[in-house]
Amino acid sequence: MIFERLDIPDVCLIKPKTISDTRGMFRETFRQPAFDEVVGPVRFVQDNQSLSMKTGTVRGLHFQQVPMAQGKLVQCVWGAIFDVAVDIRPLSPSFGQHVARILTAENGWQLWIPAGFAHGFCTLAKQTVVTYKLTEHYSASHDRGILWNDPDLGIDWPIDPQAAIISDKDAIQPTLRLAIDTFLPEPEHGR
Ligand SMILES: Cc1cn([C@H]2C[C@H](O)[C@@H](COP(=O)(O)OP(=O)(O)O[C@H]3O[C@H](C)C(=O)[C@H](O)[C@H]3O)O2)c(=O)[nH]c1=O
């Protein structure tokens, strides 16, 4: 399992070893000690799975507001995605910048995206299944989003934006500039 820090070094591309034989292939997709050694002590509390029927489906850019911010270990187990992580940590030198990689069922690559990032992907194949481990439980009241094609983010999505298949919720997400006030930690009580 190879860990590769990306241009925003808190985000890691993880390349599990694929062992092929006449039956198909085998790969270990997670091993806690190896992960802790590179990323640090992380505890996953929830696994998610999504199926997107068509190529050009967009999910994101999503994050949960503190104190329910989530770290995500994302992999594509069928089909292919262009996976994107946007740094939304207000004090980060790379605030508003993003990293992206193509994750496919074939390459088995994963992205580790720590809390403090918005996450989204577009599908590059039909019937694409994405699974991801989360460091915090889902909380609808803390669920937030940024407009996937916010021009300020400069994400070069490899799909036709006019033909993107997107939820009603994601079609009306605020731009980063408008959403920034939701990123600041909630004021401590009384201060
Ligand atoms: C995320 C989530 C959603 N839900 C419910 C809420 C809705 O009734 C339904 C679909 O939710 P949503 O439209 O937010 O699903 P996606 O658009 O795939 O969002 C996800 O995809 C992007 C790429 C992410 O990174 C997020 O983790 C996650 O927001 O599942 C749950 O019950 N539990 C959950 O953890």
Ligand as a Chemical Component Dictionary entry (heavy atoms), coordinates in Angstrom:
data_LIG
# 
_chem_comp.id                   LIG 
_chem_comp.type                 NON-POLYMER 
_chem_comp.pdbx_formal_charge   0 
_chem_comp.three_letter_code    LIG 
# 
loop_
_chem_comp_atom.comp_id 
_chem_comp_atom.atom_id 
_chem_comp_atom.alt_atom_id 
_chem_comp_atom.type_symbol 
_chem_comp_atom.charge 
_chem_comp_atom.model_Cartn_x 
_chem_comp_atom.model_Cartn_y 
_chem_comp_atom.model_Cartn_z 
_chem_comp_atom.pdbx_ordinal 
LIG C1  C1  C 0 -24.255 11.583 3.348  1  
LIG C2  C2  C 0 -25.430 10.883 3.926  2  
LIG C3  C3  C 0 -26.697 11.019 3.393  3  
LIG N1  N1  N 0 -27.751 10.360 3.958  4  
LIG C4  C4  C 0 -29.078 10.498 3.349  5  
LIG C5  C5  C 0 -29.550 11.920 3.135  6  
LIG C6  C6  C 0 -30.385 11.830 1.875  7  
LIG O1  O1  O 0 -31.691 11.416 2.214  8  
LIG C7  C7  C 0 -29.711 10.717 1.082  9  
LIG C8  C8  C 0 -28.782 11.212 0.002  10 
LIG O2  O2  O 0 -27.907 12.163 0.602  11 
LIG P1  P1  P 0 -27.033 13.118 -0.334 12 
LIG O3  O3  O 0 -27.876 13.594 -1.474 13 
LIG O4  O4  O 0 -26.371 14.135 0.559  14 
LIG O5  O5  O 0 -25.954 12.089 -0.889 15 
LIG P2  P2  P 0 -24.689 12.505 -1.775 16 
LIG O6  O6  O 0 -25.015 13.599 -2.712 17 
LIG O7  O7  O 0 -24.128 11.230 -2.300 18 
LIG O8  O8  O 0 -23.682 13.127 -0.720 19 
LIG C9  C9  C 0 -22.480 12.477 -0.342 20 
LIG O9  O9  O 0 -21.582 12.600 -1.393 21 
LIG C10 C10 C 0 -20.530 13.532 -1.263 22 
LIG C11 C11 C 0 -19.544 13.302 -2.374 23 
LIG C12 C12 C 0 -19.871 13.444 0.059  24 
LIG O10 O10 O 0 -18.658 13.537 0.228  25 
LIG C13 C13 C 0 -20.729 13.362 1.229  26 
LIG O11 O11 O 0 -20.161 12.453 2.157  27 
LIG C14 C14 C 0 -22.131 13.028 1.026  28 
LIG O12 O12 O 0 -22.776 14.243 1.244  29 
LIG O13 O13 O 0 -28.968 9.944  2.046  30 
LIG C15 C15 C 0 -27.613 9.550  5.060  31 
LIG O14 O14 O 0 -28.582 8.968  5.561  32 
LIG N2  N2  N 0 -26.355 9.413  5.615  33 
LIG C16 C16 C 0 -25.259 10.042 5.082  34 
LIG O15 O15 O 0 -24.141 9.860  5.610  35 
# 
loop_
_chem_comp_bond.comp_id 
_chem_comp_bond.atom_id_1 
_chem_comp_bond.atom_id_2 
_chem_comp_bond.value_order 
_chem_comp_bond.pdbx_ordinal 
LIG C1  C2  SING 1  
LIG C2  C3  DOUB 2  
LIG C2  C16 SING 3  
LIG C3  N1  SING 4  
LIG N1  C4  SING 5  
LIG N1  C15 SING 6  
LIG C4  C5  SING 7  
LIG C4  O13 SING 8  
LIG C5  C6  SING 9  
LIG C6  O1  SING 10 
LIG C6  C7  SING 11 
LIG C7  C8  SING 12 
LIG C7  O13 SING 13 
LIG C8  O2  SING 14 
LIG O2  P1  SING 15 
LIG P1  O3  DOUB 16 
LIG P1  O4  SING 17 
LIG P1  O5  SING 18 
LIG O5  P2  SING 19 
LIG P2  O6  DOUB 20 
LIG P2  O7  SING 21 
LIG P2  O8  SING 22 
LIG O8  C9  SING 23 
LIG C9  O9  SING 24 
LIG C9  C14 SING 25 
LIG O9  C10 SING 26 
LIG C10 C11 SING 27 
LIG C10 C12 SING 28 
LIG C12 O10 DOUB 29 
LIG C12 C13 SING 30 
LIG C13 O11 SING 31 
LIG C13 C14 SING 32 
LIG C14 O12 SING 33 
LIG C15 O14 DOUB 34 
LIG C15 N2  SING 35 
LIG N2  C16 SING 36 
LIG C16 O15 DOUB 37 
# 
